[in-house]
C-alpha cells in the first residue's frame, strides 16, 4: 500500500514538473488595451522583469522610438517625456519638459536594455509606466497587460459577407444580426468580427460607415459609426433596406460592444427658408381635432394624444423650410391632421428623415411645404412605431 502511495506521489510530482516546465516555455504575450500586440521577436524574462523588442509596442502608446547606433542607445519620446537607455547599463535617463527648462533624472533599473541575436530589448514595465500607462502581469496566461487612459483606436479591415461564406458559423451569425440596429460581434479563429447595423430603412440610398473603433476596457469595444440618408433629389429604390458594415480586428477577443451612431444630414444651408410661423402661415393648433398616423398601406398605426399632437405642430411651425429639390414619392408612414370644419393636412416622407412634406388646406390657407423637422421625420420613417 505504501509503495502504491509513493508511486502515485512520484507520478503527481512528475505531472506538476511537466506542467511547470510547459508554462515556463509558453511564449510571453503583450496585451494593450484589450488587444494582443504582434511582435517580430519573442519577449523574455530576466531578473523578474519582462524585456520586449524595441519596435511594436511603444509606438502604439503614442511614443517615438529611436536607435542610436554609434552610442548604442535607445531613446523613447512621448508626451513631454524622453527615456534614454544605454545597452548594458543598469540605469536610464529621464528628461521631463516641465515649464521652460527640462528636468533630467537618472533612475536605477532592475534589468538593463539588452541586445539578443541582433535585436534590441528594453524593459516594458518601466517604459510603459513612464509614458503614463498602467501595467500588470497576468501570471496564469504569462501576459503583460497594458492599459491607457485615453482612446486607443484599433486597426481593422473591412470585409464583406462573401469573404466569410466559407465559415458556416460566421455567415449564420451575420444573417441573424445584420438587420438589427446596433453593434454585434463574433470571436472567431483569433480575430474579432464586428458588425455595425443601421437597422431597417424605408428605401435605398441609406448607408453606414465606421469612423473608428476603440477600447474602453479589456475586451470592451466602442464602435463610432456614421449613418447617412439619401441626398435630396437622387433616385432611390423603393424597397426596405438594412445598411450594415462588417469589419475584422485581428488579435482581439471582444467581451462587450456598444455603438455610438451619428446621423448625418445632407441639408444644404443655402436651400433653407423661413419657418411657417415666420411666413405667417402657422398651422392653427387650436383648431385641431385629431392626429392619426397610418402605415404606407393605409393601416392605422397610432392616434396621438393632444399633447403629442401639439408638440408635433409646434415643431412644424417653428422649424425652417427646405427649398431644394426632392423626389415626389412616398416612404414610411403618413400622418393625417383633421381640423374643425373638416379641413385636413397630411404629413409624409420621401425617405429623408430630416424632412417632412406638409400638404393640405386649413381655413382657405394652402400648405405645400417641405419642413426640416428631424423629430417628426424620424417618426414618419419609424416603421415599428406604435
C-alpha positions in Angstrom: 0.0 0.0 0.0 2.8 2.4 1.0 4.6 1.5 -2.3 1.5 2.4 -4.3 1.2 5.8 -2.5 4.9 6.5 -3.2 4.4 5.7 -6.9 1.3 7.9 -7.1 3.2 10.8 -5.4 6.1 10.4 -7.9 3.6 10.5 -10.8 1.8 13.6 -9.5 5.2 15.3 -8.9 6.3 14.4 -12.4 3.0 15.9 -13.9 3.4 19.0 -11.8 7.0 19.4 -13.0 5.9 18.9 -16.7 3.1 21.4 -16.3 5.5 23.9 -14.7 8.1 23.4 -17.5 5.4 23.8 -20.2 4.2 27.0 -18.6 7.8 28.3 -18.4 8.2 27.6 -22.1 4.9 29.3 -23.1 5.5 32.5 -25.1 5.1 35.8 -23.2 2.3 37.9 -24.7 1.6 41.6 -24.6 -2.0 42.8 -24.4 -2.5 46.5 -25.0 -6.0 48.0 -24.2 -7.5 44.5 -24.7 -5.8 43.6 -28.0 -2.7 41.4 -28.4 0.3 43.1 -29.9 2.2 41.3 -32.6 6.0 41.3 -32.3 8.7 40.0 -34.6 10.8 38.8 -31.7 9.8 36.9 -28.5 9.9 38.8 -25.2 11.7 37.1 -22.3 12.1 37.4 -18.5 15.3 38.5 -16.8 15.6 39.1 -13.1 11.8 39.1 -12.8 11.3 41.7 -15.5 9.9 41.3 -19.0 12.0 42.7 -21.8 10.4 43.3 -25.2 11.7 44.1 -28.6 12.3 47.8 -29.3 9.7 48.1 -32.0 6.0 47.3 -32.0 4.6 48.3 -28.6 5.7 51.8 -27.6 4.6 53.3 -30.9 1.1 52.1 -30.1 1.4 54.2 -26.9 2.0 57.3 -29.0 5.8 57.3 -28.5 8.6 57.8 -30.9 11.3 55.1 -30.7 14.9 55.7 -31.9 18.0 53.5 -32.1 21.3 55.4 -31.9 23.9 53.0 -33.4 27.1 54.9 -32.5 26.0 55.4 -28.9 24.4 52.0 -28.5 21.5 53.9 -27.1 17.7 53.6 -27.2 15.6 56.8 -27.0 11.8 56.6 -26.4 10.0 60.0 -26.5 6.3 60.9 -25.9 4.0 63.4 -24.2 6.8 65.7 -22.8 9.0 62.8 -21.7 12.2 61.2 -23.1 13.6 58.0 -21.8 17.2 57.1 -22.8 18.8 53.7 -22.3 22.4 52.7 -22.9 22.7 49.0 -23.8 24.0 47.0 -20.8 23.8 50.0 -18.4 21.6 49.4 -15.3 20.3 53.0 -15.2 18.1 55.1 -17.5 17.9 58.8 -18.1 14.5 60.5 -17.9 14.1 64.0 -19.3 10.8 65.8 -18.5 9.7 69.0 -20.0 8.3 70.9 -17.0 7.9 74.6 -17.9 10.7 76.4 -19.7 13.6 74.1 -18.6 13.8 70.3 -19.0 14.3 68.3 -15.8 16.7 65.4 -16.0 16.6 62.4 -13.7 18.7 59.2 -13.5 16.8 56.1 -12.5 18.2 52.7 -11.5 16.9 49.7 -13.4 16.3 46.2 -12.2 17.5 45.0 -15.6 19.3 46.9 -18.4 18.5 47.0 -22.0 19.9 44.1 -24.0 20.9 43.1 -27.5 19.9 39.4 -28.1 20.6 37.9 -31.5 21.0 41.3 -33.1 17.7 42.5 -31.6 17.4 45.3 -29.0 15.2 44.6 -26.0 14.1 47.0 -23.3 12.1 46.6 -20.0 8.4 47.0 -20.9 7.0 48.0 -17.4 9.5 50.8 -16.8 8.9 52.5 -20.2 5.1 51.9 -20.3 4.6 53.4 -16.8 6.9 56.3 -17.6 4.6 57.0 -20.6 1.5 57.1 -18.3 0.2 53.6 -18.8 -0.9 51.1 -16.1 1.0 47.7 -16.3 0.0 44.4 -14.7 1.2 40.8 -15.0 -1.3 38.0 -15.7 0.7 35.0 -14.4 -1.9 32.5 -15.4 -1.5 33.4 -19.1 2.0 34.8 -19.0 0.7 38.1 -20.3 1.8 41.7 -19.7 -1.4 43.8 -19.6 -1.0 47.4 -20.5 -3.9 49.9 -20.2 -4.0 53.6 -21.1 -6.5 56.3 -20.1 -7.2 57.8 -23.5 -8.8 56.4 -26.6 -6.6 54.0 -28.4 -8.1 53.4 -31.8 -7.7 49.9 -33.3 -6.6 48.9 -36.7 -9.3 47.0 -38.6 -10.0 45.5 -42.0 -13.3 45.9 -43.8 -14.7 42.6 -45.0 -17.9 41.6 -47.0 -20.4 38.7 -46.4 -18.8 37.0 -49.4 -15.4 36.9 -47.5 -16.9 34.8 -44.7 -19.0 32.4 -46.9 -16.7 29.5 -46.1 -17.4 29.7 -42.4 -21.0 28.5 -41.6 -20.5 29.8 -38.0 -19.7 33.3 -39.2 -22.3 33.5 -42.0 -25.1 32.2 -39.7 -24.1 34.9 -37.1 -24.1 37.6 -39.8 -27.5 36.6 -41.2 -29.0 36.5 -37.7 -27.8 40.1 -36.8 -27.4 42.3 -39.9 -31.0 43.5 -39.8 -30.9 44.5 -36.1 -29.7 48.1 -35.4 -26.6 48.1 -33.2 -23.1 46.6 -32.8 -22.7 42.9 -32.9 -19.5 40.8 -32.5 -18.2 37.3 -33.1 -14.9 36.0 -31.9 -13.5 33.5 -34.5 -10.1 31.9 -35.1 -8.1 34.6 -33.3 -9.9 37.6 -34.7 -13.0 39.6 -33.7 -15.7 40.2 -36.4 -17.7 43.3 -35.7 -21.0 44.2 -37.4 -22.4 47.7 -37.3 -26.0 47.7 -38.5 -28.2 50.7 -39.1 -31.5 48.8 -38.8 -34.5 48.9 -41.2 -34.7 51.7 -43.7 -37.8 52.5 -45.9 -35.8 53.0 -49.1 -32.4 52.6 -50.7 -29.8 55.3 -50.5 -29.1 54.9 -46.8 -25.6 53.9 -45.7 -23.4 53.3 -42.7 -19.7 53.7 -42.3 -17.3 53.1 -39.4 -15.4 56.2 -38.2 -13.3 54.4 -35.6 -13.1 51.5 -33.1 -11.5 51.8 -29.7 -11.3 50.0 -26.4 -12.8 51.4 -23.2 -11.6 48.4 -21.1 -10.3 44.9 -21.5 -12.3 43.3 -24.2 -14.9 46.1 -24.3 -15.0 47.9 -27.6 -16.8 51.1 -28.8 -17.7 51.5 -32.5 -18.2 55.0 -33.8 -20.3 54.9 -37.0 -21.9 57.4 -39.3 -25.4 56.7 -40.7 -26.2 58.6 -43.8 -29.6 59.2 -45.5 -30.3 59.8 -49.2 -29.2 63.1 -50.8 -32.3 65.2 -51.7 -33.2 64.8 -55.3 -31.5 61.5 -56.0 -33.3 58.4 -57.3 -33.5 55.6 -54.8 -35.0 52.1 -54.9 -38.4 51.7 -53.3 -37.7 48.8 -51.1 -36.9 48.2 -47.4 -33.1 48.0 -46.9 -30.8 47.1 -44.0 -27.5 49.0 -44.3 -24.6 47.5 -42.4 -20.8 47.2 -42.4 -18.6 44.3 -41.3 -15.0 44.6 -40.1 -12.4 42.3 -38.7 -9.8 43.1 -35.9 -7.0 40.6 -35.7 -5.6 39.5 -32.3 -8.6 40.8 -30.3 -11.1 39.0 -28.2 -14.3 41.0 -27.6 -16.4 40.6 -24.5 -18.7 43.5 -24.8 -19.5 46.0 -27.6 -21.5 49.2 -27.9 -22.1 51.7 -30.7 -22.0 55.5 -31.0 -24.0 56.3 -34.1 -24.0 59.7 -35.7 -26.9 60.6 -38.1 -25.5 62.6 -41.0 -27.7 65.2 -42.6 -27.4 66.3 -46.3 -29.3 69.5 -46.0 -27.7 72.4 -47.9 -27.7 75.6 -45.8 -28.4 77.8 -48.9 -31.6 76.0 -49.5 -33.1 76.7 -46.1 -36.0 79.1 -45.8 -38.3 80.7 -43.2 -40.5 78.7 -40.9 -44.2 78.5 -41.4 -44.6 80.8 -38.3 -42.2 83.4 -39.8 -44.2 83.3 -43.1 -47.4 84.0 -41.2 -48.8 80.5 -42.1 -48.5 78.7 -38.8 -50.7 75.6 -38.6 -53.7 76.5 -36.3 -53.1 74.1 -33.4 -56.2 75.4 -31.6 -58.5 74.2 -34.4 -57.0 70.6 -34.5 -59.5 67.8 -33.8 -57.3 64.7 -34.1 -54.0 63.4 -35.4 -53.6 59.9 -36.6 -50.6 58.0 -38.2 -51.0 55.4 -40.9 -48.7 52.9 -42.5 -47.8 53.1 -46.1 -50.5 50.6 -46.9 -53.2 52.5 -45.0 -53.3 50.6 -41.7 -53.8 52.8 -38.6 -50.6 52.8 -36.6 -51.3 55.3 -33.8 -53.7 58.0 -32.6 -51.7 60.8 -30.9 -52.7 62.4 -27.6 -53.5 66.1 -27.8 -50.2 66.9 -26.0 -48.2 64.8 -28.5 -50.1 66.4 -31.5 -49.5 69.9 -30.2 -45.7 69.2 -29.9 -45.6 68.0 -33.5 -47.5 71.0 -34.8 -45.2 73.3 -32.8 -42.1 71.6 -34.4 -43.6 72.1 -37.8 -44.5 75.7 -37.2 -41.1 76.7 -35.8 -38.7 74.7 -37.9 -37.1 76.0 -41.1 -38.4 75.0 -44.5 -36.4 73.4 -47.2 -36.5 74.9 -50.7 -34.1 72.4 -52.5 -35.0 69.5 -54.8 -36.6 66.3 -53.6 -38.4 63.3 -55.0 -42.1 63.2 -55.3 -42.6 59.8 -53.7 -43.9 58.2 -50.5 -41.9 56.3 -47.9 -42.6 55.1 -44.4 -45.7 56.2 -42.5 -48.0 59.2 -43.0 -49.9 61.4 -40.5 -53.3 63.0 -41.1 -54.3 66.0 -39.1 -58.1 66.8 -39.0 -59.3 70.3 -38.2 -62.6 72.0 -37.4 -64.8 72.2 -40.5 -63.3 69.1 -42.0 -60.1 70.6 -43.3 -57.0 68.3 -43.4 -53.2 68.4 -43.6 -51.1 65.3 -44.4 -47.5 64.8 -43.3 -45.5 62.4 -45.5 -41.9 61.5 -46.1 -39.8 60.8 -49.3 -37.2 58.9 -47.4 -35.0 61.7 -45.8 -35.5 61.6 -42.0 -34.7 65.3 -41.8 -37.6 66.4 -43.9 -41.4 66.4 -43.6 -43.7 67.1 -46.6 -46.7 69.2 -45.3 -49.7 69.3 -47.7 -53.3 70.4 -47.3 -55.6 73.3 -46.6 -57.0 74.9 -43.4 -59.3 77.9 -43.4 -58.5 78.7 -47.1 -54.7 78.7 -46.4 -52.9 76.3 -48.7 -49.9 74.3 -47.4 -47.4 72.7 -49.7 -44.0 72.8 -48.0 -41.0 70.7 -47.0 -40.2 71.3 -43.4 -36.8 70.5 -41.8 -38.0 68.6 -38.7 -35.9 65.6 -37.8 -38.1 64.6 -34.8 -41.2 64.3 -37.0 -39.3 63.0 -40.0 -37.8 60.1 -37.9 -41.3 59.4 -36.7 -42.6 59.0 -40.2 -39.8 56.6 -41.1 -40.2 54.5 -37.9 -42.0 51.5 -39.4 -42.1 49.9 -35.9 -43.9 52.9 -34.3 -47.0 52.2 -32.2 
